[in-house]
Amino acid sequence: MSPTRALPCALLYLPLLAALLAAPARAGDPCPIDFTFHDLGAPSWLDRAALLDGLASKDSWVGVSFSTRSEGGVRIDAVSAGSPAAKAGLATGQIVTAVGEAPVKTHQALAAIFRATKPGSQLTLRRADGTEARLTLGRQDPVLGALIDHAAEQACSFVRRGDVDPAKVEALRAKVFHDNRRFRCDDAHTRLTSVLEPGDIVLVRGSKRLLLANPGWATVCVRASDVDGAKLAPGVPGLFEALSKAYVADRHANP
């Protein structure tokens, strides 16, 4: 190529060069930071239902995420497999416009109805296409539900509830216990790194304590009575920070 033709070709690449030089300024964006919450229930020698029955806090499970439509109504964004929502026939993309005879215009309003409804109760959800879904609410550990709600409110977070294969639950539980059935409150997070990812928060409820772990980053044990009833809401932010602080800091440093 002659020198007289080389200069115009070089100029064509200047915008690309400028973009490459500017890229590091955008490469530091850590968002979204993923969190997937897994409820491993209680160890096999305990009755999970009885443990939850003994709590002052009760929490219903629907198994659906949703968002407000700009023109009104609530859009179903995702449905967990095997959840009460899936059993009711709810599916991604459907629009919920009312519960019973009461219109719902925002996802906050629908969430408030779910929170105020006891496990086992049935609700009739009306969809934009005129059809109805009869939803029987399930039950979840109240600490798990509170952590999911809190995590979803944090900037940059992408939050979902994980569905653990029932065949793998016992194997996962075994990693958080010492041989003599004591919680591994010091190192459960290190033992889970081979089977779960950072940001996969697991919860196991014992008779007196809860163990929560973020694989590779943190294990937290807390007395069940310290996150129940009136103590639940105030205790959740500190619990979430203890589980997520190091993980989030690493994501910001190494997006």
Phi, psi and omega per residue, in radians:
M1 nan 2.355 -3.124
S2 -1.318 2.694 3.140
P3 -1.013 -0.562 -3.096
T4 -1.199 -0.403 3.136
R5 -1.695 -0.328 -3.095
A6 -1.205 -0.633 -3.074
L7 -1.091 -0.837 3.112
P8 -1.059 -0.660 3.114
C9 -1.108 -0.712 3.121
A10 -1.084 -0.687 -3.138
L11 -1.106 -0.543 3.131
L12 -1.111 -0.474 -3.086
Y13 -1.583 -0.094 -3.132
L14 -1.070 -0.755 3.104
P15 -1.062 -0.682 3.109
L16 -1.129 -0.725 3.110
L17 -1.078 -0.736 3.130
A18 -1.093 -0.687 -3.140
A19 -1.153 -0.699 3.122
L20 -1.142 -0.674 3.118
L21 -1.181 -0.539 -3.118
A22 -1.434 -0.295 -3.034
A23 -0.972 -0.733 -3.123
P24 -0.994 -0.476 3.133
A25 -1.159 -0.484 3.138
R26 -1.707 -0.279 -3.059
A27 -1.217 -0.254 -3.103
G28 -1.500 0.091 -3.122
D29 -1.332 2.017 -3.075
P30 -1.498 -0.149 -2.992
C31 -1.314 2.556 -0.089
P32 -1.477 2.697 3.038
I33 -1.721 2.044 -3.022
D34 -1.444 2.405 2.987
F35 -2.332 2.217 3.056
T36 -2.154 2.158 -3.047
F37 -1.759 2.240 -3.120
H38 -2.083 2.175 3.061
D39 -1.667 1.933 3.112
L40 -1.609 0.167 3.052
G41 1.190 -2.348 -3.139
A42 -2.169 2.758 3.082
P43 -1.029 2.770 -3.005
S44 -1.066 -0.419 -3.101
W45 -1.532 0.066 3.093
L46 -2.086 2.717 3.120
D47 -1.694 1.833 -3.090
R48 -1.045 -0.750 -3.121
A49 -1.044 -0.718 3.131
A50 -1.156 -0.665 3.108
L51 -1.092 -0.775 -3.141
L52 -1.211 -0.594 3.101
D53 -1.089 -0.530 -3.098
G54 -1.429 -0.035 -3.119
L55 -1.537 2.596 3.017
A56 -1.276 -0.557 -3.136
S57 -1.518 2.309 3.055
K58 -2.114 2.538 -3.114
D59 -2.522 2.238 3.125
S60 -1.521 2.656 3.113
W61 -2.107 2.284 3.116
V62 -1.914 -0.729 3.136
G63 1.459 0.682 -3.110
V64 -2.539 2.548 2.972
S65 -1.996 2.595 -3.023
F66 -2.655 2.886 -3.119
S67 -2.537 2.762 -3.128
T68 -1.348 2.328 3.010
R69 -1.435 2.510 -3.125
S70 -1.096 -0.541 -3.122
E71 -1.644 0.173 3.104
G72 1.823 2.687 -3.073
G73 1.591 3.029 -3.083
V74 -2.169 2.195 -3.114
R75 -1.600 2.312 3.054
I76 -1.357 2.073 -3.103
D77 -1.664 -0.561 -3.134
A78 -2.797 2.603 3.125
V79 -2.289 2.241 3.129
S80 -1.320 2.396 3.125
A81 -1.069 2.356 3.109
G82 1.324 0.082 -3.089
S83 -1.405 2.898 3.032
P84 -0.972 -0.639 3.119
A85 -1.111 -0.763 3.130
A86 -1.116 -0.715 3.141
K87 -1.150 -0.460 3.132
A88 -1.450 -0.116 3.135
G89 1.585 0.185 3.074
L90 -1.297 2.517 -3.076
A91 -2.560 2.734 3.132
T92 -0.955 2.340 3.106
G93 1.686 -0.324 3.119
Q94 -1.211 2.653 -3.124
I95 -2.007 2.126 3.079
V96 -1.650 2.200 -3.096
T97 -1.944 -0.317 -3.117
A98 -2.778 2.724 2.978
V99 -2.061 2.000 -2.983
G100 1.115 -2.203 3.113
E101 -1.724 0.004 -3.070
A102 -1.641 2.080 3.117
P103 -1.135 2.558 3.009
V104 -2.170 2.181 -3.059
K105 -1.920 -0.268 -3.109
T106 -2.344 2.732 3.105
H107 -1.188 -0.468 3.102
Q108 -1.139 -0.681 3.141
A109 -1.161 -0.722 3.126
L110 -1.166 -0.714 3.116
A111 -1.085 -0.681 3.134
A112 -1.107 -0.649 3.102
I113 -1.146 -0.774 3.125
F114 -1.071 -0.752 -3.116
R115 -1.126 -0.575 -3.076
A116 -1.483 -0.068 -3.083
T117 -1.813 2.296 -3.066
K118 -1.286 2.616 3.045
P119 -0.960 2.444 -3.135
G120 1.611 -0.253 3.122
S121 -1.353 2.729 -3.134
Q122 -1.972 2.400 3.083
L123 -2.155 2.557 3.044
T124 -1.817 1.998 3.141
L125 -1.725 2.232 3.120
R126 -1.729 2.303 -3.120
R127 -1.771 2.831 -3.067
A128 -1.086 -0.456 -3.136
D129 -1.466 0.106 3.096
G130 1.611 -0.116 3.136
T131 -1.503 2.898 -3.140
E132 -2.130 2.646 3.032
A133 -2.192 2.196 3.109
R134 -1.654 1.912 -3.022
L135 -1.840 2.090 3.021
T136 -1.744 2.019 -3.051
L137 -1.218 2.377 3.056
G138 -1.549 -2.827 -3.099
R139 -2.297 2.468 3.032
Q140 -2.344 2.837 3.078
D141 -1.103 2.220 -3.081
P142 -1.067 -0.539 3.118
V143 -1.195 -0.708 3.101
L144 -1.072 -0.825 -3.139
G145 -1.063 -0.714 -3.134
A146 -1.179 -0.663 3.106
L147 -1.161 -0.728 3.112
I148 -1.062 -0.816 3.141
D149 -1.074 -0.755 -3.115
H150 -1.164 -0.765 -3.139
A151 -1.076 -0.657 -3.110
A152 -1.166 -0.366 -3.138
E153 -1.488 -0.180 -3.087
Q154 -1.407 2.449 3.126
A155 -1.038 2.395 3.015
C156 1.410 -0.078 -3.080
S157 -1.448 2.464 2.961
F158 -2.071 1.999 -2.927
V159 -2.078 2.391 3.027
R160 -2.580 2.852 3.065
R161 -1.746 2.261 -3.115
G162 -1.556 2.577 3.089
D163 -1.902 1.850 -3.112
V164 -1.423 2.315 3.055
D165 -0.984 2.138 -3.116
P166 -0.915 -0.538 -3.130
A167 -1.209 -0.309 -3.086
K168 -1.788 -0.150 -3.049
V169 -1.038 -0.851 -3.097
E170 -1.092 -0.667 3.124
A171 -1.137 -0.666 3.112
L172 -1.216 -0.746 3.116
R173 -1.026 -0.711 -3.075
A174 -1.033 -0.475 -3.096
K175 -1.310 -0.238 -3.114
V176 -1.811 0.113 -3.140
F177 -2.091 2.525 2.871
H178 -1.285 2.893 -3.106
D179 -1.039 -0.500 -3.113
N180 -1.627 0.391 3.006
R181 1.306 0.256 3.031
R182 -1.564 2.504 3.062
F183 -1.033 2.439 3.032
R184 -1.487 1.321 -3.075
C185 -1.242 -0.209 -3.117
D186 -1.664 -0.587 -2.975
D187 -2.473 0.331 3.127
A188 -0.991 -0.611 -3.101
H189 -1.134 -0.528 3.128
T190 -1.319 -0.571 -3.125
R191 -1.326 -0.319 -3.123
L192 -1.590 -0.158 -3.052
T193 -1.124 -0.429 -3.110
S194 -1.366 -0.259 -3.067
V195 -2.134 -0.300 -3.131
L196 -2.301 2.882 -3.112
E197 -1.738 2.734 2.988
P198 -0.968 2.421 -3.084
G199 1.612 -0.139 3.035
D200 -1.510 1.627 -3.093
I201 -1.409 2.172 3.109
V202 -1.945 2.561 3.121
L203 -2.229 2.323 3.013
V204 -2.268 2.234 -3.115
R205 -1.772 2.172 3.033
G206 -1.733 -3.019 -3.111
S207 -1.240 -0.519 -3.115
K208 -2.212 -0.317 -3.072
R209 -2.336 2.837 3.001
L210 -2.001 2.490 2.968
L211 -2.016 2.283 3.033
L212 -2.228 2.473 -3.108
A213 -2.504 2.498 3.019
N214 -1.986 1.806 -3.005
P215 -0.847 2.219 3.116
G216 1.535 -0.194 -2.995
W217 -2.241 -0.832 -3.022
A218 -2.777 2.537 2.947
T219 -2.142 2.363 3.129
V220 -2.284 2.240 3.004
C221 -1.990 2.403 -3.102
V222 -2.488 2.544 3.069
R223 -1.138 2.361 -3.110
A224 -1.009 -0.627 -3.115
S225 -1.200 -0.303 -3.133
D226 -1.451 -0.170 3.106
V227 -2.323 0.907 3.134
D228 -2.432 2.636 3.117
G229 1.051 -2.286 -3.102
A230 -1.171 -0.302 -3.115
K231 -1.497 -0.213 -3.035
L232 -1.109 -0.992 -3.071
A233 -1.046 -0.802 3.124
P234 -1.158 -0.456 -3.065
G235 -1.461 -0.365 -3.024
V236 -1.170 -0.763 3.138
P237 -0.992 -0.761 3.130
G238 -1.170 -0.648 3.110
L239 -1.119 -0.777 3.140
F240 -1.151 -0.715 3.137
E241 -1.093 -0.740 3.141
A242 -1.080 -0.622 -3.126
L243 -1.362 -0.568 -2.935
S244 -1.920 -0.283 -2.968
K245 -0.989 -0.896 -3.105
A246 -1.163 -0.680 3.128
Y247 -1.113 -0.812 3.138
V248 -1.132 -0.732 3.120
A249 -1.065 -0.684 3.118
D250 -1.169 -0.678 3.113
R251 -1.111 -0.632 3.096
H252 -1.228 -0.631 3.141
A253 -1.372 -0.522 -3.088
N254 -2.340 1.183 -3.071
P255 -1.163 nan nan
